[in-house]
Amino acid sequence: MNLRNLLLLPAICASLASIRAQTEAPPAASPAVTRLDPVVVTGQLDESRETILPSLGATSFIMDEQQILNLPQGADAPFSQVLLRAPGVAEDSAANGDLHVRGEHANLQYRINDVLLPEGITGFGLELDPRFVSSMQLITGSLPAQYGFRTAGVVDIQTKGGAFLQGGETSLYAGSYETVRPSFEAGGSEGNLTYFADGSYDHNAIGIENPAASATPVHDNSDQCKAFAYLSYILDRSSRISFMASASYSDFEVPDTPGLPAGTSPDGKPWLPGAFSSSGLDEKQNEQNYYAVVAYQKSSGGQNYQLSAFGRDSSVHFTPDPVGDLYFNGVASDVERRLRSVGLQGDASYALAATHTLRWGLTFLDESVSADSTTTVFPVDGNGDPTGPAYAVVDDNALHGLFAGAYLQDEWRIVPGLTLNLGARFDAFNTSFDDESQLSPRINLIYKASDSTTLHAGYSRYFTPPPVENVPGRTVAEFDGTSNQSAVTQDDPVRAERSNYLDAGISQRLAPGLQVGLDGYYKRARNQLDDGLFGQTLILSAFNYAKGDVYGLEFTASYEDGGFATYANLAHSVARGEDWSSAQFLFVPADLAYVRDHWIFLDHDQALTGSFGASYHWNDARGAARVYLDAIYGTGLRTDTTAPEGTNIPNGGTVPPYYTVSAGGEQSFKVGGGRSWKLRLDVLNITDNSYQLRSGTGVGVNAPQYGMRRGFFGSVSHSY
């Protein structure tokens, strides 16, 4: 039972006593009306919902609202930066909110209040806002049967609700890199209806990582708007209907790299020195994401179920510099992708006996993708030299996908302290380029050896379809004889990944408040999925390795004592693949030949990843206050290297190791009328460390990227 439910116990007990008194009282002269307590019923239904989809046997890292406030920028941080503090999560480009969990590229699924969110083109790393999070957990390892398709990890978010929040907050966050971010949140209840909403606008001059080591990037402004709303209506003591909706609209300037050498002018003639500067390029990208979910939950006796329907519209539009891109790349690509999806999800649990709980469910998803591009190119001769002025090639594609999954599992409490969760799921999909299915067994064993020691071990068979929105739709032959022609014409379809996954770990409480954990995993895959950035755009393209091998070890520790809390995570990971077996036109012939019979590291492989944090929270006569210290460490993502004989080895090296240290604090206080105010200060990358995330080489890496230099940020918030 969490602290919130514990605090609600007096209200719950009082409500139950009131109900019992009304039941036992003699009939009154006039009909009695039993009023529902939204707080009590919401707490009961939340607890019932948690029994439908428990993460039995998987590895979970849990973070609540207060822990988010102990991180750099707090509720104003990008959601991807919050997840980066979980074990085994490595950092990458902020352009896509990219994160790498246990040696995987993307392959995350997101759920809000146990409802699956259909994926978008850019992922949820930037779209979601920590402001609406009550608690969240990252679930990894050997996943139970209810989790299908995206299996590197499950980001499970429980939203704030008006039943527990009466009032709201307005805030202004500002600081370095021209950052200005006003925001609000509000929640409350009206009878059986509870609600919560938040929104923000963010302007800054570092929307995407700087491609140079300079303190300030060139041409990197970003404007982002986000809004989220949650409504819940209690129908009776055992059921409710809820609605969620989210919208985000973001404009990004693609940062420039000063000093690049130019090539050919738009008329096909040799470039004249000084005619154009790479600091003046004007590439841009617009991202829009909208989704809505309606869900019905019922809890009756030992049976609980939730039914939901959802829809999503996601789009990305990359706009080139029509003249400058021809100078520097010989190609100017205007690319737009749009993903529309609708789906249904149902999950249920039934307490069959004291020792058995059955769980089952299904998911259906329909996706449509339009991938339109207008690419301006030069005609070229056999040597690749331009033979005339540039012209446009229009390439419009439409892709469609149907996805369905069903599962059944049994939680068997064999003896006190020993639980076996055994199940299987069947998944199938049919797309414009592929049609596959698989039956996937799952088994997890959990042994609570004592009050302080818990062990778990599991095996999962995974089936991961390629993301339709990231499947490259280029028609290779259309660009023959142009400056955008591919040296490789082979284009086998992207296939579903099939893998066997093993996971085992132990969690140990060493002393009051002190918890440590150790977890190991191994994955062997066929058609290992990966994706990368090819060409100019910030839109991912998917491809397969014929074989994949991923394994690692994670250590976690946390300690709490009164207002003091600290944690540390350290993870070792190895991720390798052999033989590009699809979308081969994305690669150059020499690399394709090398990878055909050599294992290489995946571009997102990072040998060691660490995170650390410490905070202290207290109350005094002036109000509540907190201070925090935060650090992350990485040995570096992959980059190409050269063998002694001169052969290029894709992903054969790494960028240098890096670290960042951040600190901050906040103070809340009340002024006249009891109004509450809060002041916050954050200093990010205190040492002003210049560190490189990407070198510009590596599989699917199209530009260098440096982490943000030192920044000072502050906020003032008013609660009402």
Stockholm file with secondary structure:
# STOCKHOLM 1.0

chainA/1-720         MNLRNLLLLPAICASLASIRAQTEAPPAASPAVTRLDPVVVTGQLDESRETILPSLGATSFIMDEQQILNLPQGADAPFSQVLLRAPGVAEDSAANGDLHVRGEHANLQYRINDVLLPEGITGFGLELDPRFVSSMQLITGSLPAQYGFRTAGVVDIQTKGGAFLQGGETSLYAGSYETVRPSFEAGGSEGNLTYFADGSYDHNAIGIENPAASATPVHDNSDQCKAFAYLSYILDRSSRISFMASASYSDFEVPDTPGLPAGTSPDGKPWLPGAFSSSGLDEKQNEQNYYAVVAYQKSSGGQNYQLSAFGRDSSVHFTPDPVGDLYFNGVASDVERRLRSVGLQGDASYALAATHTLRWGLTFLDESVSADSTTTVFPVDGNGDPTGPAYAVVDDNALHGLFAGAYLQDEWRIVPGLTLNLGARFDAFNTSFDDESQLSPRINLIYKASDSTTLHAGYSRYFTPPPVENVPGRTVAEFDGTSNQSAVTQDDPVRAERSNYLDAGISQRLAPGLQVGLDGYYKRARNQLDDGLFGQTLILSAFNYAKGDVYGLEFTASYEDGGFATYANLAHSVARGEDWSSAQFLFVPADLAYVRDHWIFLDHDQALTGSFGASYHWNDARGAARVYLDAIYGTGLRTDTTAPEGTNIPNGGTVPPYYTVSAGGEQSFKVGGGRSWKLRLDVLNITDNSYQLRSGTGVGVNAPQYGMRRGFFGSVSHSY
#=GR chainA/1-720 SS CCHHHHHHHHHHHHHHHHHHHHHHSCCCSSCCCCCCCHHHHHHHHHHHHHTTSCCTTSEEEEEEHHHHHTSTTGGGSCHHHHHTTSTTEEECCGGGTCEEETTCSSCEEEEETTEECCCCSSCSTTTSCGGGEEEEEEEESSCCTTCCSCCSEEEEEEECCGGGCCEEEEEEEEETTTEEEEEEEEEEEETTEEEEEEEEEEEESCSSCBSSSSSSCBSCCEEEEEEEEEEEEEEETTEEEEEEEEEEEEEEECCBCTTCCCCBCTTSSBCCTTSCCGGGCCCEEEEEEEEEEEEEEEEETTEEEEEEEEEEEEEEEEECCTTHHHHHHSEEEEEEEEEEEEEEEEEEEEEEETTEEEEEEEEEEEEEEEEEEEEEECBBCTTSCBCSCCEEEEEEEEEEEEEEEEEEEEEEEEETTEEEEEEEEEEEEEESSCEEEEEEEEEEEEEEEETTEEEEEEEEEEEECCCGGGSCCCCGGGGTTBTTCCSCCCCCCCCCEEEEEEEEEEEEEEETTEEEEEEEEEEEEEEEEEEECCSSSSCCEEEEEEEEEEEEEEEEEEEEETTEEEEEEEEEEEEEEEEECSCGGGSCHHHHHHHHTSEEECTTCCSEEEEEEEEEEEEETTEEEEEEEEEEEECCCEEEEECTTSCEEEEEEECCCEEEEEEEEEEEEECGGGCEEEEEEEEESTTCCCCEEEESCSTTCCSEEECCCCEEEEEEEEEC
#=GC SS_cons         CCHHHHHHHHHHHHHHHHHHHHHHSCCCSSCCCCCCCHHHHHHHHHHHHHTTSCCTTSEEEEEEHHHHHTSTTGGGSCHHHHHTTSTTEEECCGGGTCEEETTCSSCEEEEETTEECCCCSSCSTTTSCGGGEEEEEEEESSCCTTCCSCCSEEEEEEECCGGGCCEEEEEEEEETTTEEEEEEEEEEEETTEEEEEEEEEEEESCSSCBSSSSSSCBSCCEEEEEEEEEEEEEEETTEEEEEEEEEEEEEEECCBCTTCCCCBCTTSSBCCTTSCCGGGCCCEEEEEEEEEEEEEEEEETTEEEEEEEEEEEEEEEEECCTTHHHHHHSEEEEEEEEEEEEEEEEEEEEEEETTEEEEEEEEEEEEEEEEEEEEEECBBCTTSCBCSCCEEEEEEEEEEEEEEEEEEEEEEEEETTEEEEEEEEEEEEEESSCEEEEEEEEEEEEEEEETTEEEEEEEEEEEECCCGGGSCCCCGGGGTTBTTCCSCCCCCCCCCEEEEEEEEEEEEEEETTEEEEEEEEEEEEEEEEEEECCSSSSCCEEEEEEEEEEEEEEEEEEEEETTEEEEEEEEEEEEEEEEECSCGGGSCHHHHHHHHTSEEECTTCCSEEEEEEEEEEEEETTEEEEEEEEEEEECCCEEEEECTTSCEEEEEEECCCEEEEEEEEEEEEECGGGCEEEEEEEEESTTCCCCEEEESCSTTCCSEEECCCCEEEEEEEEEC
//
